[in-house]
Amino acid sequence: MATSWNKKERENKKKEERRKKEEKRQERKENGGKGKSLDDMLAYLDENGNLSSVPPDNRKRIEINADDIEIGVPKQKELTPEELIRKGVVTYFNNAKGFGFIEDSENGQRLFVHQSSSGKPLQEGLKVTFEIEKGPRGYNAVNVISAKQ
C-alpha cells in the first residue's frame, strides 16, 4: 500500500516537532544554568508591605514583643442575669411563619424571636421585655413579655 499525502504530512510534522524539541534540549544543555542563584530568587518586604529585591534597612527596624500579639478570637464576657433582661420593640413579626425581630432599646441590636418564646401573640410596634439567649446563628430573644407602659 502506498502512503497517502496526508500521512506523509503528519509524519513530516512529527519529525519537525521532534527536531525542534531536540534543539531546545541541546540549547538548555549548552547554557547549563540550573535556574537562578539564591540571591536572585530572594524577595524582601519593605516597611509598607511591598515586595522588594533590596533588603530592608535595619536602622528603621522596630522591636515588637511577641507576647503582645493576640492570636485568635477574643473571649466575650459572660452576661449577668441583670444584663440578660432587656427592653425593646417588635420591629417585624410574621404571624403566618411565627417569627420576627425585636430591636433592643439599649444598643439597637436586632434579635430574632420565635412565637414559641412568647406566651401572648406578638405584633409590630409592641414594647416588650425579653431575655437574651445565645443560639446557633447568634443571639435570640426568649421569655418575651409585653412591657407595662
C-alpha positions in Angstrom: 0.0 0.0 0.0 1.2 3.4 -0.9 1.2 6.1 1.8 -1.2 9.0 1.3 -0.2 12.6 1.1 -1.9 13.3 4.5 0.0 10.5 6.1 3.3 11.9 4.8 2.4 15.4 6.0 1.7 14.1 9.5 5.0 12.2 9.6 6.8 15.3 8.5 5.2 17.4 11.2 6.1 14.9 13.8 9.7 14.8 12.6 9.8 18.6 12.7 8.4 18.8 16.2 11.0 16.2 17.4 13.8 18.1 15.7 12.7 21.4 17.5 12.4 19.6 20.8 15.9 18.2 20.4 17.2 21.7 19.5 15.7 23.1 22.7 17.1 20.3 24.8 20.6 21.0 23.3 20.3 24.7 23.9 19.4 24.1 27.6 22.4 21.8 28.0 24.7 24.4 26.5 23.5 27.2 28.7 23.8 24.8 31.6 22.5 27.2 34.3 20.1 25.4 36.6 17.9 28.3 37.2 18.7 31.5 39.1 21.1 32.0 42.0 19.7 32.2 45.6 20.2 36.0 45.7 18.1 36.4 42.5 15.3 34.4 44.0 15.0 36.1 47.4 12.5 38.9 47.9 12.1 41.2 50.9 9.2 43.0 52.4 9.7 46.7 53.0 8.0 48.8 55.8 4.9 49.3 53.6 4.4 45.6 52.9 5.6 45.8 49.3 8.0 43.2 47.8 11.5 44.4 47.1 14.7 42.9 45.8 16.8 45.1 48.2 17.0 44.0 51.9 15.3 46.4 54.4 17.3 49.0 56.4 17.9 47.7 59.9 18.0 51.2 61.3 14.3 51.6 60.7 13.5 48.3 62.4 11.1 48.4 65.4 11.2 45.7 68.1 7.8 44.1 68.9 7.2 41.9 71.9 5.7 38.6 70.7 3.6 38.3 73.9 1.7 41.5 73.0 0.3 39.8 69.8 -3.1 38.3 70.5 -3.8 35.2 68.4 -7.4 34.1 68.0 -10.8 35.5 68.7 -11.0 37.5 72.0 -13.3 35.9 74.5 -16.6 37.6 75.3 -17.5 38.1 78.9 -20.4 36.2 80.4 -23.5 38.3 80.9 -25.0 38.6 84.4 -28.7 37.8 84.9 -29.5 41.6 85.2 -27.8 42.2 81.8 -29.8 39.4 80.2 -33.2 41.1 80.7 -33.6 43.8 78.1 -36.3 46.1 76.8 -37.2 46.6 73.2 -39.8 47.0 70.4 -41.0 44.4 68.0 -39.9 45.8 64.6 -41.2 42.9 62.4 -43.3 39.9 63.0 -44.8 37.4 60.5 -47.8 35.7 62.1 -48.0 33.1 59.3 -44.5 31.9 59.8 -44.3 32.6 63.5 -41.1 34.6 63.8 -39.9 38.2 63.9 -37.3 40.6 65.1 -37.0 42.8 68.2 -34.9 45.9 68.3 -33.0 46.3 71.6 -33.6 49.8 73.0 -30.2 49.9 74.7 -27.9 49.2 71.7 -30.2 49.0 68.7 -29.3 45.3 68.1 -31.9 43.3 66.2 -32.6 39.9 67.8 -34.5 37.0 66.3 -37.7 36.0 68.2 -40.0 33.0 67.6 -43.6 32.9 68.7 -42.9 29.9 70.9 -40.8 32.1 73.2 -43.8 34.4 74.0 -46.9 33.4 75.9 -49.0 36.0 74.0 -49.2 36.8 70.3 -46.7 39.4 69.2 -47.3 42.3 66.8 -45.2 45.1 65.2 -44.7 48.1 67.4 -45.3 46.3 70.7 -43.0 47.2 73.6 -41.6 44.1 75.2 -39.1 42.9 77.8 -37.1 39.8 77.0 -34.0 37.8 77.8 -31.1 37.2 75.5 -30.0 33.6 74.7 -27.1 32.5 72.5 -28.4 30.4 69.6 -26.6 28.6 66.8 -26.9 31.7 64.5 -26.4 34.4 67.1 -28.4 35.9 69.9 -32.2 35.2 70.2 -34.9 36.8 72.3 -36.6 34.4 74.7 -39.2 34.8 77.5 -40.8 37.7 75.7 -43.4 39.6 77.8 -45.2 42.8 76.8 -43.8 45.7 78.8 -46.1 47.7 81.1 -46.4 51.2 79.9 
